[in-house]
Amino acid sequence: LRRILSEIPTMAIETVFMWDNTSIIHDEVLAHRLGLIPINVDARYFEAYDEEDEFAESPDNNGGESGTFGNDEANLIAAQNATDQNTIVFKLAVTCSRSECNASKTGNSTDYDIDDTTLGNAELDEAASATAARKRSAMQTPNRPYTKHIYSRDLEWVPQGDQELHFSAIRPVHEDILIAKLRPGQSIELEAHARKGNGKDHAKYSPVATASFRLMPRIEIMRPIYDDLAEELVHLLEPGVFKLEKVDDDDPPGTRVKASISNPYACTMSRNFMRNEELSKSIKMTRVPNHVIFSIESVGMASPGVLMAEALRILQGKCRRLINISEEKLDDT
């Protein structure tokens, strides 16, 4: 199931039409960076792009990476095959002008400006303002050329067909992904086409960052643990797994608190408690053989629950195809 997660379709930038690029980043590297930006859109609303006739024999095809195409024939083929049902179009047109450079010298640069508020928290706002001021001060170092930072928020979605009726806005998952840095006089102008694909073809389509299995821990307290030993267990050796409770009438007199199991799920099976000889005799830690914990860390375009459901649907489809093939073979024999 973990491998099947990479087969869940997502949308990612596949083709980049580079109209102008005077930055120090090569066209191919810039196209690759754009392809790795996750796009916050449900790929189930789009059809698979037909690559039968597109760039299979084109000399500009770079074998699966986000590509840049400059000849008129390749551009014409791409334009003919792209529709609002299979393609999302983004434009990027940025320039680092001399006026911005002059503004940075006078302290009016807005390259590091932040929003008016950060989660409505005054302390976070103050910290963010201080950080932005330090960065601005670093960029204003005497005799240091001005640098304009280009982020994923600078990508402009260009609705095609009736896409605007179905989507309020199609944006990158994160708006602060650094794409390039420009010096005065440099510019980038391009058009990027995002298409449907899966992680088997390229890692940029993978909807998950990590996916892992582990067995559910089973923890048993064989002997009661009191006072200083309990506090050491709860706060130092196994934090989050055990908790402190007040003693009751059944406990030995003179004791203050005792340790009890709080959250076995939080246990990482580190067995740090075994450093203490007395604790090693008081606790038994094993695994439940038939209880599997499956952890999914999503890139952001879909929740882990949706990814799990889609992976199961793909697995069911594979099983049905296998059954059909087996039945056909049996019929032939």
Secondary structure by P-SEA (a helix, b strand, c coil): cccccccbbbbcccccccccccccccaaaaaaaaaacccccccccccccccccccccccccccccccccccaaaaaaaaaacccccbbbbbbbbbbcaaaaaaaaacccccccccccccccaaaaaaaaaaaaaaaaaaacccccbbbbbccccbbbbbccccccccccccccccccccccccccccccbbbbbbbbccccccccccccccccccbbbbbbccccccaaaaaaacccccccbbbbbbcccccccccbbbbbcccccccccccccccaaaaaabbbbbcccbbbbbbbbcccccaaaaaaaaaaaaaaaaaaaaaaaaaaaaac
